[in-house]
Amino acid sequence: MTLWFRQHRYALAAALVHLRRSPGGFLFNILVVAIALALPFAGLTLLDNVRPMSEQLSVDPEISVFLKQDTPREQAEALAVSLRQTVRQTVSDPQAKIVFTPREKALDQLKDKSGLADVLTTLGENPLPDSYVLKLDAFRNAQAGGDVDQLAEQIRALPGVDTVQVDSAWVKRLAALLNVLRLALLLLAATLGTVVVAVIFNTIRLQVMTQREEILVSKLIGATDSFIHRPFYYTGALLGLCAGGVALGAVSLALQPLNLAIAEFARLYASEFQLAPLPPLAMGGLLALSAGLGLIGALLSVQRHLSRLN
Amino acid sequence: MIEFHNVSKHYGADTTALRDISLTVAKGELVFLAGPSGAGKSTLLKMIAAMERPSAGQVIVNGQDIARIKPAAVPFLRRNLGLIFQQQRLLTDRSILANVMLPLLVTGASRAQAEQRARAALDKVGLLDRANAQPLALSGGEQQRVSIARAIVNRPQVILADEPTANLDRASADKVLDALKAFHSVGVTCLISSHDEQMLDAAARVIHLKQGQLEVAA
């Protein structure tokens, strides 16, 4: 164990010595790799901020039924029976939940959630109608779209119903858009990850060429392949790690001016949305991933170029 | 300790470096390899260090068959050999002390232990006071003595020296030879290839090679 630790310490020290000898080249490589990493890191930060918002929105099929303003309360409440019958006849969903929201409660909820309490108070009378929300369990399959539309049409024909709104459609569109973005980010990350591996592959190739004599002498005095390879692995991993750190730092710095603009924009919608940096655990994961990419680049380069010296 | 049994080495169809060589070097012997350039001296030494494999025949070093040795075992074979080259092959980006420490560090010795033994090795070749100098600041003879220190720092059983006194003046060559003899006197087996007639005159055993063939084994 001591020997293992000592040899790794030696390899790390050797890697640092070689990096210190050409700090300009090392910093330039860090910059190149960091630029390649910054783009997917920024995308990930954006998705990480948008994801909680999209998760809060229900993607279960919901139908909002708004009644006519002049519908008496008794008739409005009695409509629940008709709604349940229609649901049973159309989609036979015993799990369907039908929730009645009186117009007074709807107004209170709007005041609480929108932050427009002052504006709403000035209206004098409640502009909202009584409403029902139908939460349907039976539509969680691929054919749901058509069934929901058919049900909405039937409900629209019931007496006292003013408007019927299928609430899940835009949420589904948002979820689908986020999935597309996630996939695009994954492809971008894979492409730029390949770029990172290629850059580090080339950096290590140049180092092997520079240290050719040292490698040959080391072989002649009894150095094992692992002993010779290890400093290059550390160089690759260090390069990836430093570049990952720079990329994360750059993304975090970029969030500050971006947040100023977003705050201004969000204020117009009475919101306080801000882009937050990734949580420490995710940052740690990305740093480990960057170091891993560096290690892969070094491994491939060392396997290819040092085998030629044998 | 070292055995060659009908060893030949060919490079392609046209070039033969060694032809049907059979010889034995016992433990603790001091053997000189003589012969003109291209006689096969370097190839013979390289085979002992597993830098070359025989095309035919068998080379046995410390009981290991060089033709069959696995690549992973080669470094451990070389740790028992001290290699000295005509071009000293010192690493010019570090001090001579660091050069001499390297064979110990590759075996996993601690830095303190490596430094202590490297200083002792440099002392034996008379260069302790130049420990922190860079190789290029030394004369050719001094560089060769550093390479001897590097070769013996691991306390090898065998020293293989390929033309160690070539390009050196008489005084430097004598110092190098004295250093090698000193290690032989403590039981280290030495194989030295040389053109140097004065060196050969002082030898107990000289193996002459010509065009890859053994001429005389004295």
Interface residues (C-beta under 8 A of the other chain):
Chain A: L3 R6 Q7 Y10 R21 E213 E214 L216 V217 S218 K219 L220 I221 G222 A223 T224 D225 F227 N310
Chain B: A49 M51 P71 A72 P75 F76 L77 R78 R79 L83 R89 L91 D93 L102 P103 L105 V106 T107 G108 S110 R111 R150 N154
